[in-house]
Amino acid sequence: MAKTPELTPDDRPTGAITINRDAPPTHFSFTIRSFSMLTKTSIESYEINQFEAGGYKWKLCLYPNGNKTKNIKDHISLYLVMVEPNSLNPGWNVKVVFKLFLYDQHQDKYMAMEDSNTRRFHVRKMDWGFDQFIAHKAFNDPANGYLVDDVAVFGAEVFVSKESCRGIEERLSMIKGAVTFKHSWKIENFAKVQTEFVESDAFVAGDHSWKVRLFPKGTGEGKGTHLSLYLVMAEDPAKFPVTRKVYVEFILRIKHISDGRAIQNKVIRWFCPGNSKGWAKFLQLTYIIQQGFLQRDSCNVEAEVTVLGVVD
């Protein structure tokens, strides 16, 4: 009986252990007919249907002409890929021992390639495998039996050795040299405002969108007695990461039209899209009128916004 062909040192990937065995892959195998069509077309990679092993879902990704993103030539590249990671808990880690297989159809044996290291799958690393799974020269050699009548058979075994979950992580990035952005807003015909509140045009501060919201007759505990004034984060929630919040220092002020006097409040708050932070009792309505902050039925509002940090 002819000896089962072995890979030469030049053909064997670094860090890989190669054995030949009789037993087929435990978890998954797939057959590709007319294999040469893959190598002759523009298909760079082929993803095989998913399978389950060790309580997780996986798939194989095959590069018939080598993984070009890693400058692999004259080889087949083959990788194990984890599927549906979004269904797992935040911070998950899965340590795996796996083998990828190629069937020798002449000897009825399997060339099994195993990574010499246990590999950790997580959200930033979803795939492991072999850039140089097998050289084209060895794969196409009729004596080796890996490609017979243009048919090749591949497979996989996946054993989970350890799994863990870290829980949610939070990262605060404080902004060095944070810049203060100023926005001025003049409200005409103040006494004629019929709506509960009015808002300024959106403006940008610290790469985020904001508005100033004013209740001319107050809201909450200031309703009917005070002018209420708020800063609103005007970002679109659908485009804003759900775990992100922004640390903001802001000043809101009402300016006297003629003499430059101003009434202002300053505070630091956390914001997410749609949040409004400010004061229900910003300024008494009687004081606004008595002190001349409303002249020619106009009200001058100013906001200073400084984004100090961002949390993800």
Protein Blocks (a to p, Z undefined) as FASTA:
>chain_A
ZZdddddfklpcghiacdddfbdcfkbccddehkllmmmmmbfbdcdddddeehiacddd
ddfkopfknopghiacdddddehkllpcehiacddddddddddfklopacddddfbdcdd
dfklmbgcdfblbafklmmmmklomagghiacdddddddfbdcdebjaddddddehiacd
ddddddehkllpmbfbdcdddddeehiacdddddfkogajlgojaccdddddfbdfklgc
fkbccddddddddddfklopacdddddddddehiacddfklbafklmmmnopagghiacd
ddddddfbdcZZ
